Amino acid sequence: MPDMTEPTDSRAFPDTRPNKLIGQTSTDATISTTTTITTVRNTSGAHIQLADVSKIYPQQAVPAVENFSMDVQPGELVMFVGPSGCGKTTTMKMINRIIEPSSGSIQIDGRDVLSLDPNELRRHIGYVIQQIGLFPHMTIAENISVVPKLLGWSKAKISARVDELLSVVQLDPSTFAGRYPKQLSGGQQQRVGVARALAADPPVMLMDEPFGATDPITREKLQQEFLRLQDTIGKTIIFVTHDFDEAVRLGDRIAVLSDRSHIEQFDTPAAILSRPANDYVASFIGHGAAIKRLGLLPITGVTLGAAAAASGPVTVPLSDTLRDALDALVVSGQGVVGVADADGRIVGSLTVDSISTALGAEVVAPAAGSGATKTER
Amino acid sequence: MVFTSAAADTISLERPSQRTRSRFWSPRRAATPIVIVLVLGALYLWISSIELDSIMQRTLNWDYILLRTREHLILTFSASFLVAILAIPAGIIASRTRSRLLRGTILTVANIGQATPAIGFIILLAIIWQIGFTTALIALVVYSFLPVLRNTMVGLSQIDPNVTESARGMGMTPTQVLLRIELPLAVPVILAGLRTSLVFAVGVATVATFINAGGLGDMIVNGLKLQRFPVLIAGAVIVSCIALLIDWIAGVVEDILRPRGI
């Protein structure tokens, strides 16, 4: 299970995440505890509201999207998860009006999207699609500068921005700025896709399976970098995927969608894993919900056993998740594993029992605030 | 031979870093001009070696040949220029329009233009209208319209829809998508169509002679009528060499204008 370790590492338990914002002052990261939704306030993100949005194609009896309502907080990363053809992509594309809604209203920061000029609107919404769609006849720098040029930025400002963004997505500007898309690998192209979408610093990003076409190793790396990036930029992001594990790994909240884009459950990854609203959601989670959930729980959240109890050479760092700890326990076969702090000193120990207890406590915890599981039918 | 290899040397010396430039004179690319020079040289030697009677002398002299060649080229390039400025927009309209009727009409007209034998069309047009350059020009435009129209439509339709969708998603207006994304990406295919229609035009321009519009067709027809085969052969060989040369130049232009990166 090493695939879970690193991304969860940078992310940890969603409720603790705002505390982990590095380099931000305390006013930048304010935790909203009035609802069960925990988001980072005062980000560069915008507030998105969808109300009763439907899409009905002519000559089709069944609507593609029916009465979809959702409130996305500023700076929140919301995952749309669902099977192919459930309308999740259609729903997302209505926000930047690549697809025009048949009815309903969409607001971004209180402004009615449907009353704006669609081209002007799209210049302020980052858009990344699975096939990336880089312009093959333009260099990487030219690709990234498309939206700033449309917005009439000065040349100096654009070129500084291109360099900055390439560095942000970890591509060396001097190497890559002058290259053409076909000279880049799939993972590199996808980074350019993200950089291009970020070019004009849009408050909202729409991402349609952006990492879907990359191999597992590249995908994990991109996800990790993406989370780190989102920690610093705090955009409001709608992220479409059919991969539930990706949703758990990345999302602040997950919307599990079924046919006609019906929201079966809309909640934090931990809440969905511990209390799936119905059989549909449960089947979507698949096997190993508890293991997946352990990946969201940091070791720091557990009362550790005595350091003296730890025997054997296997230890886990304090910064890991319980999933890593369980992994270490299975590997060691000792029944108890030591927990080491950043300096390598053993500060406590973990057993399978203590992990189970933590998991059990977690099951009970959201039940206290029953608003956690918000099902919209 | 000497000329081509010298040119290759200077070019590769000037820009050693650019592989595309240093490969400019590939054997395949060098072959066409060499063949043209050899064939024209052989023709010249052969004509010089035979004794010309007064009838042949009237045709086989530099003034006459250059005049007819100039007429031929003017006709060809004027027609291709008109085709470019008419057929490319027509292709854009045909691929944009939602109206099947309009698209069907454009394609049908262009198809008929090419399917009708050029000689029949040009003579009919001369009978019902007038003889001369303008008539020949119109006939040529109609005849060589289809390749450019077709290729414009194909060039636009083969663009990766994800590329146009992301262009739209970034807030380009439909006109900006067309001018900045679609047309540049369709350039190679459109140019290939233009090249085909240029070569068509060179060949078909020979029939302009029947309606008194000049061109190298005069030489061929004179040679036939007066049974002076050197004249006939000279005319035919020169037209063929012009067609080859234009095709070659168009190929070079295609390579230069193809957007980098695709």
Interface residues (C-beta under 8 A of the other chain):
Chain A: N96 I98 N119 E120 L121 R122 R123 H124 I125 Y127 I129 Q131 I132 G133 L134 F135 P136 H137 M138 T139 V146 V147 L150 Y180 P181 K182 R196 L206
Chain B: D160 N162 V163 T164 E165 S166 A167 R168 G169 M170 G171 M172 T173 Q176 I181 P184 L185 P259 R260 G261 I262
